[in-house]
Amino acid sequence: MRLPLLFACPAFVGLLTALAAPAVAIEISTGSMLGPRYKQDRFYVRGGSTAAWELTYGGGRFRRKVRGSLAMVRVTQGVFDDEWLNERSYDAEANTDRLIEQLDLYKQHGIGGIVVGLQGGDPGYAREVNGVARNASADLGEKSGALVSAYNPDGSLKPNWMARLDKLLLAANQRGLVVCLVLFQQDQDESLASREAIVNAASNVARHLIEINARNVMLDVADAWDEPEGHWDHRWFIPRYVEYLIRAVRDQFQHADFTLPIGASSGSGMLYPISLARLCDMVLLQGDGRTAADKLARSRQFKQYGRPVLMVSDSNGEMSTKAELERERAIAEAYMQGASGWSYVPARTANRFPFDYRLPESSAIEDSWPQAKRHPAYFRAMLEHIAKIVLRKPPSSAGKGN
């Protein structure tokens, strides 16, 4: 039985058109999915099965240059739990609740969605940083590794993970936010018992999203699917058969009354074969460690595919310096206006255990400050800049920025 609460709005409410409005349920699609009358490389939303599809960021609140794109925040740890973690206490449900508490503030800064993982991401374990002396990989076992996965070994879904996911999807949907959901990542694919279990897991997620009528979701089937094969397990099943995995997910929507955009994100090499692009509904890229020139060249190259080009991971501000801030601001603007979207990665706050999703009062930054003070301020500074890119009238800054 579907849960009608998720999509109860009968008329279209454009993505983020009312910053303080309650319940603005949305459905996400792409022009390439909708047909030739639509801009093939743009994102579209609507509020109900009979409503008209409209470009994201439509309406007078938003700058014309960003229509059809998405600004996102990569918070892959939003439903995180490490079942082997014993060095310190951790409350997975409270972690998800803390992220939900910040969604309104992100939205006020022009954020259109978040990126969340069903196998988390590197939590940045380090004894000197967070008191956890273990590796992020499930390969190393319970004593020194991590078990961060929404899937049982056979590919069935863990109820507690799904409960957190459902709560987060509903909270995002009520605010008119999209969720890019990452299904698999390299440190945790070995938590599944076999290649068949991987396919089962992906199919089960699709069926679950259909069951709860979660239309505000985009699917990233594999995080950095084309990274060197040695990082993937099961005889490198995911990088070798990523197209098969995408088809298995899409098959689940054959008898549903909606479908979701599906893709698989590249690694930092930013390669995307045309055969994969034709199969996917969007070109998902990761630009970590690449120069701005490389990133822009790739986005121009892939526009010929007639798919939205979305940067889902682009970690530039690891040290949160002023120089990094200027570079990251520039690439954010270039991708929001020249491609189809960009994701900010708060690597040292929201994605490092124990995960802090908050913004400080001020975005002022000095390179001489300790990192614990610079990183949160950098987070706010980037969201303030995204607001300037997206909104005609950004919210006033609470503190003096740069």
N, C-alpha and C positions, 0 to 999 in steps of 0.2 A: 504494500500500500504506500502510495506517495504521500508526502507531508506537504499539504497545500500552503502551510505557513511560509515556506521559502519564497514562493512567487505568487503573492496575493494581490499585487498591484495591477489593476486592470488597464491602466493607461501608461503610456511611455513616460518615463522620467529619465532624461538624459544623464549619462554618467557624471556625477558630481554637480548637477545643475543647481541643487539647493544644498548649501554647505551644512545647514543645521537641520535639515528635514529628517523626520523619522522614516523608516521602512521605504526605501527606494529600490525595491527588488529589481534585478537586472538579469538579462541573458546576454552572453558574449558570443560574437561570431567574427568572421573576417569577410572582406569583400570577395576573396577567392572562393569562399564557401557559398556565398549568397548568389553569385551569378554575374553575368556581364554588365548589368546595369549599375553595379557597385564598383567603387574603387578597389581594385584587386589587392593592393598592398596596404590597406587600412583596416583598423578595427572598428566594429560596429556593436551597438548595444540596443536593447529594447526592453520594455517592461511588460511582458505578457505575450502570449502566443498570437494574439491578433493585432498587436501594436506594430507600428512601422519601425523598421531598422533605421537608426541614425548614427552618424559618426560619433565616436567618443569625443568628449570635451566639446560638445555642441552647446550653443547658447551664448548669451552676451557676457557671461562671467569669464570666458576663456579666450585666450589669444587664438586668432584664426590659424596661425602657423602650426599649431599642435593638434588640430582636429584629426581624428582618426588614429591618434597615437596613444601610448600609455606610459605614464611615469610610475615606477614601482619601487618598493623597498624589499630587498631580499632578506627575509627573516626565516631562513630555512629551519631554525630550531623552534618554530612556533608550536609544534605538537611533540617536541622531543621528549624521549625518555631513554635512559641507559640502564638496562636491567642488571648490568654487572657493576654499576657504580656503587662503591661502598666507602669511599674515602670521606664523603661528607653527605649530609642530608640534602634531598632534592624532592620537590613536589611538582610533578608533571602537570597536574591540573592547574595549580597556581601559576605556573609558567605561562600556560595558554591564556589564563585570565588576565595576566599582566600585559600580554600583547593586545588583547581585546581592549583593554582600558586606554590604549594609546591610539587606536584606529581613528577616532574622531580628530585628533590632533594631526595625524598624518594627512587625513583627507583635507583638512583646512589649509594645508600647504600644497594642495594640488595633486597629491598622490592618488592614482587611480586603481592601484592594486598592490598585492603583496605576493612574494614567492615563498612557498613553504614546502618542506620535504617530508615524505613518508619514511625516509631513512635518515633524516637529519642532514648533517653536514659535519665537517670537522669542528668539534666543539672547542678546540684550542686548549686541550688539557696540558697543563704544565705545573709542576710542583711549586715553582716560584711565583706563578700567576694566580692559580686558583686551588692549589693544594691537592691536585689530582695527578698522580703519577701513573698514567696508563696511556696506551696508544688508542687511536680512534678506530682501528680496524677490528672486525670480528674474527679475522684469521688467527689472531694471537690468543684467543681463548679467554675464559672468564677471569683468570688471574691478572692478565696485563692488557687485555683488549677491551673493546666496547661492543655491546649489543644494542643497537639503536635501529629498530625496524618495526614497522606496523604489521609485518607479516610473520605468521608461524612458518616453520620449515617447509610445510606442504603448500604454502601460498595462500592459505586461509587468512582472514583479517583478524587482528587482535581487537576485541571489543573496546578496550580502554583507549586505544589509539583512535579508533573510529569515533568514539564519543567526543574526544577532544577536537578531532577534525570537524565533526558536524557542528559543534558549538562555534568554532572559528568561521566556518563557511557561512553559517547563519548570521553571525555578527557582521561579517564583511558584506554580505548581501543586503542586510538591513541598512547599510551605509552607502550602498551603491558602489562597492568595491569588488574588483575582480581578484581571484586567487589563481596564480599559476602553481599547480601542484606537481612536484617532482616525485616520480615513482621510485627510481632506483639510483643509488650512487655507489661508487666503486669500493668503498670501505666496508659496505654492508651487503653486497649481493651474495656473498658467501653464507649469509645467515639463512638463505633459502637452500633447500636440500638438493635441488636439481634444476636443470633447464626447464623441465615441465612445470616445476613449482613457480619459476619466474613468470612463465606465461599465465599460469593460474592466478598469481598475485595481481598481475596487470589487469586481467579480465575481471577479477573480483572487485577491484577498485572501480572500474567502469560501471559494473552492475550496481555497486553501492551508490554511486553518484546518480545513476538513473533512478534508483529506488527512492532517494530522498529529494529528487527533482532539483539537483544542484546545478543550475544553469549558468552560474557566474564563475565557472571554472575553466581554465585552460590546462592542458596536460603536457608536461615535459616528461616524456617516457623515461629518459635516461640522462642523468647529469654528466656532461662531458663524455658522451658516448664514444668519441673517437680518440680519447687519450690513449697512450701506449697500451697495447693489449695486456701487458703483464700486470696491470692494475685491476683487471677484471678476472673473475673466477669462472668456473664451469666451462673450461676450455674457451674462454673469451666469448661466451654465447651472446652477450648483449652487443658488443661492437660488431660481431660477425653477422648477427641476425636482427639488427635493430629494425629493419623494414618489416620483417615478419612480426615482430613484437607490436609495432604500430598497427599493422593490419588486424592483429588479434584484439587490440583495444577497440579499433573502429568497428569491428564486427559486432560488438556488444550493443551498438546503437542502431543496428539495422531495424529493430522493431520498436524502438523508442520514438516518442514524438518530438525529440530534440537530439542534437548532437553537439559535441564540444570540440573546440579547436585542439588539434593534436600535433605535437612536434617532438623533436629530440634535440637537446642543446649540444652544440659543438664544444670541444675543448678549447684551450687558449690558442690553438693553431688557427681557429676561426675558419675551418674548412667545411663546406656544405655541398656535397655532390648533387648534381642536378636531379638524379634519380630519387634521392631522398627528398629534395625540395618539392618535387612533383607529387610525392606521396603525402607530404606534410601539409598542414593548413597554414603554417607560419615557419619562418626561418629563425630559430633560436640560437643565439650566439653567446659565447663567453669570451670576454676580452681581457681577462686577467693577465697582466704583464706585457701587454702589447702597447705599442706607441699609438698616439692619437691618429697619426697618419695611416697606420695599418688598419685601425678600426674603421676609419672613414672610407678607405679604399675598399674594404670588404663590403661595407654596407652598400656602396655604389655598385659593386660587382653583383651582389645578390638581388638588387632591385629588378633585374631582368627576369627573375623567376616569377614575378607577379604574386608574391606572398608578402605579408607584413614581415619586416625585419626587426626583431626585438632583441636587444641586449639584456639577457636575464642575469648575467653576473659580470661585474666589471670592477674588481677590487683595486682601486688606485691609491686610496688614502691609508695605507697600512700604518704609517707613522703620524698621520694627522698633522702635517706641517702646512704652513701657508703656501709653499710652492705646490704641494700636492693638491691643495684646495683649488688653486687657480686652474691647474690642469684638469681636474675632475669636473669643475664647473663648465669648462669649455667643451669637454666631450659629452656631458649631459645635454647641453644646449644643441650640439651638433646632431646627436641621435634623436632628440625629441622633435627637431624641426626637419631633419634630413632623412631620417629613417622612420620607423614606426614605434619607437619607444626605447626606454632605457631603465635599468634597475640600479638603484644605489645600494651598495653593500656596506652596512655598518659593521665591518669585520671584527672590530675590537670591542664592540658593545653588545649589540643584539645577537651576534653570532659567536660570541665567546662565552663559555660557561662561567658563571651561572646565568648569563643572558639578561641584558638590561635594555629595555625597549624605550626608555624615557628620553625626553629631551630636556636639557638644562634650561635655565632662564635666559642665558646669554649665549650668543654665537661667537663672541670674541675669542681669538686664539693668539697665543704667543708661543713660538717654538721653544722657548726656555721653560715652559710649564711642564710638569710631569705628565706622562702619557695618560694617567688616570683622569686628569683634568682636561687634556686636549681632546681625547677621543669623543667624549659626549658633546663637547662644544662643536667639534667638526661635524658630527651627526646633525646638529641643529643648523649649522651653517649651510650644509648641503640641502636640507629640506627648505630652508629659506630661499635658496637660489632656485630650486625647482619651482617654488611658488611664483617666483618672478618670471620664469619661463612659461608657465602654464596659465597663470591667472592675470587678468587685467588689473585687478586690485588685490595684491597679496596682503595677507594679514600683517599688521604692524609687528615689528620685532620687539620682544620683551626686553632685550638687552642690546647693547651696541655690538654690531657685527663688524665684519671686515669687508 
